[in-house]
């Protein structure tokens, strides 16, 4: 197994171990989770919907749907024909169960790495919704494959943590730099869950994992080189609940196939 494949397996195995508990934490956070989507509700930041505009009738691919698939369900409730992918087989298993429980039967689920999306055919989707770039080692490869699967004039909406903000963390109430902005080396770490988990008592698991840091220039250059033209750019307002408040928490970019 080569190094890239080994790192991919670390990510897959960590999330496979976590997803069942992750879904349980979602239900603690949103007890009406199933009813909300069953009644046509969404869980998307308003700026994402505004940036993309109407998706009714469009074939939209969610690159990392996770077990909750709340963004996939949201786009489906907004009228998109959704294809939902995740690297974790456990995520897709739970997501399919969630879709059946909600009564959404028009989402196509695939176990697939977001960088390659091998089950997805060329020129077969109108929109790619790409999230959680922290898990992508080959960002340039990912952008080339997103361009591959998009139709002419298709759109790519990237939504991820702001690369500047991810360089900071909190230690004993003090914000400190824990990662140099231009250091792209893989970050090997112990995966212990997500902020959602932290809000509900933490997770007992402890898995080896790896994350990746991409600068704004890395993201934009990868998209441009793959044949995209930037249409809209958004940096979120600081989150008052974040110890790094004063910095944007997320960044969103809308690209069009050029």
PAVEX-927390 format. One line per field, with one value per residue (C-alpha): z, x, y; residue in one letter; residue number from 1. Coordinates in steps of 0.2 Angstrom, whole numbers, plus 5000, padded with zeros to 4 digits. Layout:
N
up = [Z	...];
east = [X	...];
north = [Y	...];
rest = [A	...];
nr = [NUM	...];
//
This chain:
258
up = [5000	4995	5007	4999	5000	5018	5023	5014	5024	5040	5036	5031	5046	5059	5051	5050	5069	5073	5062	5072	5088	5077	5072	5090	5094	5079	5087	5104	5095	5085	5092	5078	5065	5055	5057	5051	5035	5033	5033	5019	5031	5027	5037	5026	5029	5020	5011	5002	4995	4990	4981	4971	4968	4963	4961	4957	4944	4944	4947	4962	4970	4988	4990	5008	5014	5031	5040	5044	5026	5032	5018	5005	5012	5012	4994	4990	4999	4988	4973	4967	4961	4974	4972	4989	4992	5006	5009	5024	5020	5037	5033	5018	5027	5040	5027	5017	5033	5037	5020	5021	5039	5032	5016	5004	4990	4976	4983	4974	4987	4983	4994	4985	4989	4986	4977	4963	4963	4952	4952	4945	4926	4915	4912	4923	4936	4936	4953	4964	4982	4990	5008	5022	5012	5028	5023	5005	5001	4983	4981	4963	4959	4967	4956	4940	4944	4949	4932	4924	4931	4928	4913	4902	4912	4928	4945	4959	4976	4989	5007	5020	5036	5033	5031	5042	5056	5056	5061	5078	5094	5112	5126	5144	5137	5126	5107	5101	5084	5082	5063	5051	5037	5023	5031	5019	5028	5032	5050	5059	5074	5086	5080	5095	5086	5081	5090	5089	5100	5112	5115	5121	5132	5120	5112	5119	5103	5099	5081	5071	5057	5046	5041	5027	5027	5011	5009	5000	4986	4985	4984	4971	4960	4960	4954	4941	4934	4933	4921	4933	4934	4951	4951	4970	4985	5003	5020	5035	5049	5065	5076	5094	5101	5094	5104	5088	5086	5076	5062	5049	5053	5035	5017	5002	4983	4969	4953	4935	4922	4910];
east = [5000	5008	5008	4993	4982	4988	4983	4966	4963	4967	4953	4941	4944	4943	4926	4919	4923	4914	4899	4887	4890	4891	4873	4868	4876	4866	4850	4855	4858	4842	4829	4817	4830	4819	4803	4812	4817	4801	4792	4803	4815	4834	4850	4861	4869	4858	4873	4876	4858	4860	4876	4870	4853	4839	4844	4827	4828	4848	4858	4869	4883	4888	4906	4906	4888	4893	4880	4868	4867	4859	4866	4861	4843	4843	4847	4834	4821	4826	4822	4839	4842	4855	4870	4878	4895	4906	4923	4915	4904	4897	4892	4883	4874	4867	4863	4853	4844	4840	4834	4822	4816	4813	4804	4816	4819	4827	4844	4858	4871	4889	4904	4917	4932	4929	4946	4942	4923	4926	4908	4902	4902	4909	4898	4884	4880	4876	4883	4897	4895	4912	4915	4928	4944	4954	4952	4958	4977	4975	4966	4972	4966	4949	4947	4951	4938	4925	4928	4927	4910	4902	4892	4896	4893	4891	4895	4906	4902	4916	4912	4926	4934	4943	4962	4968	4956	4962	4979	4973	4967	4963	4974	4968	4958	4972	4972	4988	4995	4997	5000	5010	4999	5011	5015	5006	5014	5000	4995	4995	4983	4972	4954	4942	4927	4920	4914	4896	4903	4912	4895	4888	4900	4914	4918	4926	4935	4952	4958	4974	4970	4977	4972	4978	4980	4977	4979	4967	4980	4980	4962	4960	4975	4969	4951	4958	4971	4956	4946	4935	4931	4928	4910	4907	4918	4911	4920	4908	4906	4916	4907	4905	4905	4922	4937	4945	4931	4937	4942	4930	4925	4921	4924	4913	4918	4906	4915	4909	4916	4926];
north = [5000	5017	5032	5041	5025	5022	5040	5037	5021	5031	5043	5030	5019	5033	5039	5021	5019	5036	5037	5027	5038	5054	5051	5048	5065	5073	5067	5074	5091	5090	5078	5083	5079	5066	5076	5092	5084	5075	5091	5099	5108	5112	5113	5124	5141	5154	5161	5144	5144	5162	5159	5144	5150	5138	5120	5114	5100	5100	5085	5090	5079	5081	5075	5071	5068	5059	5048	5062	5068	5083	5094	5081	5080	5099	5101	5087	5097	5112	5102	5095	5077	5073	5061	5059	5051	5048	5038	5029	5013	5015	5033	5028	5014	5025	5039	5027	5021	5040	5043	5028	5034	5052	5045	5053	5040	5050	5052	5041	5035	5030	5025	5035	5046	5064	5066	5053	5049	5034	5028	5045	5047	5061	5076	5068	5082	5100	5105	5099	5104	5101	5102	5097	5100	5095	5077	5079	5076	5078	5094	5097	5079	5082	5098	5089	5076	5088	5096	5079	5075	5092	5096	5111	5127	5117	5124	5120	5126	5124	5126	5123	5130	5145	5141	5155	5151	5133	5138	5144	5134	5138	5132	5137	5151	5158	5158	5152	5147	5128	5127	5138	5144	5139	5121	5109	5093	5080	5082	5065	5066	5057	5058	5060	5067	5084	5100	5092	5078	5090	5099	5082	5075	5069	5052	5037	5032	5037	5033	5037	5049	5062	5080	5092	5110	5120	5139	5150	5151	5132	5130	5144	5138	5120	5126	5138	5125	5112	5124	5134	5152	5161	5168	5172	5172	5173	5174	5171	5183	5178	5166	5173	5155	5152	5156	5162	5175	5190	5178	5171	5153	5147	5152	5148	5149	5147	5142	5139	5128	5139];
rest = [X	X	X	X	X	X	X	X	X	X	X	X	X	X	X	X	X	X	X	X	X	X	X	X	X	X	X	X	X	X	X	X	X	X	X	X	X	X	X	X	X	X	X	X	X	X	X	X	X	X	X	X	X	X	X	X	X	X	X	X	X	X	X	X	X	X	X	X	X	X	X	X	X	X	X	X	X	X	X	X	X	X	X	X	X	X	X	X	X	X	X	X	X	X	X	X	X	X	X	X	X	X	X	X	X	X	X	X	X	X	X	X	X	X	X	X	X	X	X	X	X	X	X	X	X	X	X	X	X	X	X	X	X	X	X	X	X	X	X	X	X	X	X	X	X	X	X	X	X	X	X	X	X	X	X	X	X	X	X	X	X	X	X	X	X	X	X	X	X	X	X	X	X	X	X	X	X	X	X	X	X	X	X	X	X	X	X	X	X	X	X	X	X	X	X	X	X	X	X	X	X	X	X	X	X	X	X	X	X	X	X	X	X	X	X	X	X	X	X	X	X	X	X	X	X	X	X	X	X	X	X	X	X	X	X	X	X	X	X	X	X	X	X	X	X	X	X	X	X	X	X	X	X	X	X	X	X	X];
nr = [1	2	3	4	5	6	7	8	9	10	11	12	13	14	15	16	17	18	19	20	21	22	23	24	25	26	27	28	29	30	31	32	33	34	35	36	37	38	39	40	41	42	43	44	45	46	47	48	49	50	51	52	53	54	55	56	57	58	59	60	61	62	63	64	65	66	67	68	69	70	71	72	73	74	75	76	77	78	79	80	81	82	83	84	85	86	87	88	89	90	91	92	93	94	95	96	97	98	99	100	101	102	103	104	105	106	107	108	109	110	111	112	113	114	115	116	117	118	119	120	121	122	123	124	125	126	127	128	129	130	131	132	133	134	135	136	137	138	139	140	141	142	143	144	145	146	147	148	149	150	151	152	153	154	155	156	157	158	159	160	161	162	163	164	165	166	167	168	169	170	171	172	173	174	175	176	177	178	179	180	181	182	183	184	185	186	187	188	189	190	191	192	193	194	195	196	197	198	199	200	201	202	203	204	205	206	207	208	209	210	211	212	213	214	215	216	217	218	219	220	221	222	223	224	225	226	227	228	229	230	231	232	233	234	235	236	237	238	239	240	241	242	243	244	245	246	247	248	249	250	251	252	253	254	255	256	257	258];
//
